[in-house]
Amino acid sequence: MTNLPKAELHVHLEGTAPPDLVGRIAARNAMALPERLLGVDGRYRYTDFLDFLRTYDLAASLMRTGQDYRDITYEYLRSCAGAGALYVELTASPDHARLVGLSDEDHLEGIARGIDDARRDTGIEGRILVSAVRNFGVEPALRVARYAAERPHPYVVGFSMAGDEAGFPAGEFAEAFAIAAGAGLGCTIHAGEWAGPESVRAALELPVTRVAHGVRSIEDPALVSELAARGIVLECCPTSNVVLGVYRSYEDHPLPQLRDAGVKVTLGSDDPPYFGATIAGEYAVCAARMGFTEDDLREVTRTAIDAAFCEEDLRMRLRSRV
C-alpha cells in the first residue's frame, strides 16, 4: 500500500501531533502536560466525542509558537510522504492559536515553513484550510473568515468548520461561509458525523463543494442521490468513525454503499494519534475490509486531487503522478 499514490483532504493539524511531540513542545515552552491529557498507556485520554474535543483543546493549548506549528506540520507531512502521499490539506485552527496569544501571521508562517521544509526533504505538497470552531460561536467564525478573505496567503486555499455540529447548526454560520467563498476560497464543513442527514442538508445550503464526513447521509436515500447529482465530495474517515462509535465496525461503515451510489469519496485520517489512524491505514482498511481494489483506491486519490482547493497548475502536476 505504500507505493500507491495517496492524497489527504481531511486532517486537523493540531490533531496530528502525537503525545511524544506534544511532550517535547511542552518542555520547550516550559509547560507541564495537563494531568488529564494522557492515560496510563501514554495515549490521549477521552471518553466520548465531546470529551475528545476537550482533550484536543488541552493538547492545542500547549502549542505556543510558530516553531511549534512548523514542527507539527513538518513531522506530519514527512510521515505522510513516507507512506506514499503526494498532497495533504491541513486544517488549521486560528482560534486555537489565538487563545494562547499567537498571532495569525506567526501561526501561518510556522505552518508554511513546515510545508516548505517537507517539500524540500520529501517532495510532498501541502496546503492550508483555515477552520472555524462551531462551539466557539459565530463571531470568532466571522473573524477567521474575514482574516482569510482580506489577507490572502499563497498556501491558504480553503475555509472549513469543525466542532460540535449537533449543538451549532450550519445555518448560523452562513455569513462566514459567504465571506470565504466570495474571496475565492474553497469551502467544506463537518456534517453528518454526530448529527444525521439533516445536518448534511443544512450544509448543502452553504457554498460548499465538499462535506467533511457526511457519512450519515446514507440514512436518507434522496440525499445520497442529491450528493451524487451535485458532485459533492465526502471526506471520509472510517477509522475515526469506528473508534468514536459512529459505527460499530468497518463492515458497518457506509463508505462502500455511498461510493456505489455514485457519491464521490476521499479518505482522511482526521486526528491520527487520537484514533490510531494514518492515511496509509485508511487506504489499507478500504482494501482489506471494504472491498476496494487498487484501481478503486487510485480513483479515490484522483478524486481527492480533483476536489483539492489548490491552484490548478499544482493539481495538474499531482494528477500526472497518479
C-alpha positions in Angstrom: 0.0 0.0 0.0 3.0 2.3 0.5 3.6 2.5 -3.3 0.0 3.6 -4.0 -0.2 7.4 -4.5 -2.4 9.0 -1.9 -3.9 12.4 -1.2 -5.5 13.6 2.0 -8.1 16.4 2.3 -9.3 15.8 5.9 -6.8 16.0 8.8 -6.7 18.5 11.7 -3.2 20.0 12.1 -3.3 20.3 15.8 -4.7 16.7 15.9 -1.7 15.3 14.0 0.8 15.8 16.9 1.4 12.5 18.8 1.9 12.6 22.6 5.7 12.4 22.2 5.8 15.5 20.0 3.3 17.4 22.3 5.5 16.5 25.2 8.6 17.9 23.5 6.8 21.1 22.6 5.5 21.5 26.2 9.1 21.0 27.6 10.4 23.6 25.1 7.8 26.0 26.2 8.5 25.2 29.9 5.0 23.9 30.5 3.7 20.8 32.3 1.4 18.3 30.5 -2.1 18.6 31.9 -2.9 15.6 34.1 -6.0 14.6 32.3 -4.4 14.7 28.8 -2.8 11.2 28.7 -3.9 7.9 30.1 -1.6 5.4 31.8 -0.9 3.9 28.4 0.6 7.2 27.2 -2.2 7.8 24.7 -4.6 10.7 24.6 -7.5 10.2 27.0 -11.1 10.9 26.3 -14.5 9.1 26.9 -16.7 10.3 24.1 -16.8 12.9 21.3 -17.4 16.0 23.4 -14.7 14.8 25.8 -12.4 14.2 22.8 -12.9 17.9 21.9 -11.8 18.9 25.4 -8.7 16.7 25.2 -7.9 18.2 21.7 -8.2 21.7 23.1 -5.8 20.8 26.0 -3.2 19.5 23.6 -3.6 22.5 21.3 -3.1 24.9 24.3 0.5 23.7 24.6 1.3 24.8 21.0 2.5 28.4 21.6 4.9 29.4 18.8 5.4 29.5 15.1 8.2 27.0 15.6 5.8 24.6 17.3 3.5 24.8 14.3 6.4 24.4 11.9 7.5 21.2 13.7 4.0 19.7 13.8 3.5 20.4 10.1 6.9 19.1 9.1 6.7 15.9 11.1 3.2 15.0 9.8 3.9 15.8 6.2 7.2 13.8 6.3 5.4 10.8 7.7 2.7 11.0 5.0 5.4 11.2 2.3 6.9 8.1 3.7 3.5 6.4 3.2 3.2 7.5 -0.4 1.1 10.6 0.0 1.6 13.3 -2.7 -0.6 16.0 -1.2 -2.2 16.9 2.1 -4.6 19.7 3.0 -4.0 20.6 6.6 -7.0 22.0 8.6 -5.6 24.6 10.9 -7.4 26.5 13.7 -6.5 30.2 14.0 -8.8 30.3 17.1 -6.7 27.8 19.0 -3.5 29.7 18.1 -5.1 33.0 19.1 -6.2 31.6 22.5 -2.6 31.1 23.5 -1.5 34.6 22.2 -0.1 33.5 18.8 -0.8 35.9 16.0 -2.5 34.8 12.8 0.7 35.9 11.0 3.0 33.8 13.1 0.7 30.8 13.1 0.5 30.7 9.3 4.2 31.5 8.9 5.1 28.5 11.1 2.8 26.1 9.1 4.2 27.5 5.8 7.8 26.8 6.9 6.8 23.3 7.7 5.2 22.8 4.3 8.3 24.3 2.6 10.7 22.1 4.6 8.7 19.0 4.0 8.6 19.7 0.2 12.4 20.2 0.2 13.1 17.0 2.0 10.4 14.7 0.6 8.7 16.2 -2.4 5.3 16.2 -0.7 3.0 19.2 -1.2 0.8 20.8 1.5 -1.8 23.5 1.6 -3.9 25.0 4.4 -7.6 25.2 5.2 -8.3 27.7 8.0 -11.0 26.4 10.2 -13.6 28.0 12.5 -14.8 26.0 15.5 -18.6 25.9 15.8 -18.7 25.7 19.5 -16.6 28.9 19.8 -19.5 30.8 18.3 -20.5 32.9 15.3 -18.3 36.0 15.9 -15.0 34.0 16.0 -16.0 32.3 12.8 -16.6 35.6 11.1 -13.2 36.8 12.3 -11.4 33.8 10.8 -13.3 34.1 7.5 -12.6 37.9 7.3 -8.9 37.4 8.0 -8.6 34.7 5.4 -10.5 36.8 2.8 -8.8 40.1 3.5 -5.2 38.9 3.9 -4.6 36.2 1.3 -1.8 33.7 1.8 -0.5 31.6 -1.1 -0.9 28.4 1.0 -4.3 29.2 2.4 -6.7 27.7 -0.1 -9.9 26.9 1.8 -12.2 27.6 4.7 -13.6 24.9 6.9 -15.7 24.4 10.1 -15.3 21.8 12.7 -16.5 21.2 16.3 -19.9 20.3 17.7 -22.3 20.1 14.7 -25.2 18.9 16.7 -25.2 21.9 19.0 -24.4 24.6 16.5 -26.3 24.3 13.2 -24.6 25.1 9.9 -27.1 27.9 9.0 -25.8 30.1 11.9 -22.5 30.4 10.1 -23.8 31.3 6.6 -22.3 34.8 6.6 -18.8 33.4 7.4 -19.0 31.0 4.5 -20.3 33.7 2.2 -17.3 35.8 3.1 -14.8 33.0 2.5 -16.4 31.8 -0.8 -16.7 35.4 -2.0 -12.9 35.7 -1.6 -12.4 32.6 -3.8 -11.6 30.1 -1.0 -12.8 26.6 -1.3 -15.4 25.7 1.3 -16.0 22.5 3.3 -17.8 21.8 6.6 -18.2 19.0 9.1 -21.7 17.5 8.8 -23.3 14.0 9.0 -20.9 12.7 11.6 -22.6 13.3 15.0 -25.8 14.7 13.6 -27.8 12.9 11.0 -28.7 13.6 7.3 -30.5 16.8 8.3 -27.1 18.2 9.2 -25.8 17.5 5.7 -28.9 19.0 4.1 -28.2 22.2 6.1 -24.6 22.2 5.0 -25.7 22.0 1.4 -27.4 25.4 1.8 -23.8 26.8 2.2 -21.4 27.4 -0.7 -19.6 24.1 -0.1 -18.2 21.6 -2.7 -17.1 19.1 -0.1 -18.5 17.8 3.2 -16.3 16.6 6.0 -17.5 13.1 7.0 -21.1 13.3 5.6 -21.5 9.5 6.0 -24.8 9.7 7.8 -26.3 10.8 4.5 -26.8 7.1 3.9 -29.8 7.3 6.2 -31.6 9.4 3.6 -31.6 7.9 0.1 -32.9 11.1 -1.6 -30.0 13.0 0.0 -27.5 10.4 -1.3 -28.9 10.9 -4.8 -28.6 14.6 -4.4 -24.9 14.4 -3.3 -24.2 12.2 -6.3 -26.0 14.5 -8.7 -24.3 17.6 -7.4 -20.9 16.1 -7.4 -20.4 16.9 -3.7 -17.3 15.2 -2.4 -17.3 13.4 1.0 -14.1 13.5 3.1 -14.5 10.1 4.8 -12.6 9.0 7.9 -13.6 5.4 8.6 -11.2 4.7 11.5 -12.2 7.9 13.3 -15.9 6.9 12.9 -15.3 3.4 14.2 -13.1 4.5 17.1 -15.6 7.2 18.2 -18.5 4.8 17.9 -20.4 6.4 15.0 -20.3 2.9 13.5 -19.7 -0.4 15.3 -17.2 -1.7 12.8 -15.6 -1.2 9.4 -18.1 -3.6 8.0 -20.9 -1.4 9.2 -19.4 1.7 7.7 -21.4 3.0 4.7 -18.5 4.2 2.6 -18.8 1.4 0.1 -22.5 2.0 -0.3 -22.1 5.7 -0.8 -19.4 5.1 -3.4 -21.6 2.5 -5.2 -24.4 5.1 -5.3 -22.2 7.5 -7.2 -21.1 9.7 -4.4 -17.5 11.0 -4.7 -15.4 9.9 -1.7 -12.0 10.6 -0.4 -10.1 9.3 2.6 -8.7 11.2 5.6 -7.1 10.3 9.0 -9.0 13.1 10.9 -6.9 13.2 14.1 -4.4 10.4 13.6 -2.8 9.8 17.1 -6.2 10.1 18.8 -7.7 7.3 16.8 -4.6 5.2 15.9 -5.1 6.2 12.3 -2.8 7.1 9.3 -3.6 8.0 5.8 -1.9 4.8 4.6 -4.0 2.9 7.2 -7.3 4.3 5.8 -6.3 3.1 2.3 -5.4 -0.3 3.8 -8.7 -0.6 5.7 -10.6 0.1 2.5 -8.7 -2.7 0.7 -8.9 -5.2 3.5 -12.4 -4.6 5.0 -14.4 -2.7 2.4 -13.7 -4.4 -0.9 -11.8 -1.6 -2.6 -9.3 -2.8 -5.4 -6.1 -1.0 -6.1 -7.8 0.7 -9.1 -10.6 1.8 -6.8 -8.1 3.4 -4.5 -6.2 5.1 -7.3 -9.6 6.6 -8.2 -10.0 7.8 -4.6 -6.7 9.6 -4.9 -7.7 11.1 -8.3 -11.0 12.3 -6.7 -9.1 13.9 -3.9 -6.7 15.7 -6.3 -9.7 16.9 -8.4 -11.5 18.1 -5.3 -8.5 19.8 -3.7 -8.7 23.5 -3.3 -5.1 24.1 -4.5 -4.0 26.0 -7.6 -4.7 24.4 -11.0 -1.1 24.0 -12.1 -0.3 22.1 -8.9 -3.4 19.9 -9.4 -2.2 19.0 -12.9 1.2 18.1 -11.7 -0.3 15.9 -8.9 -2.7 14.2 -11.3 0.2 13.3 -13.6 1.8 11.4 -10.7 -1.2 9.1 -10.2 
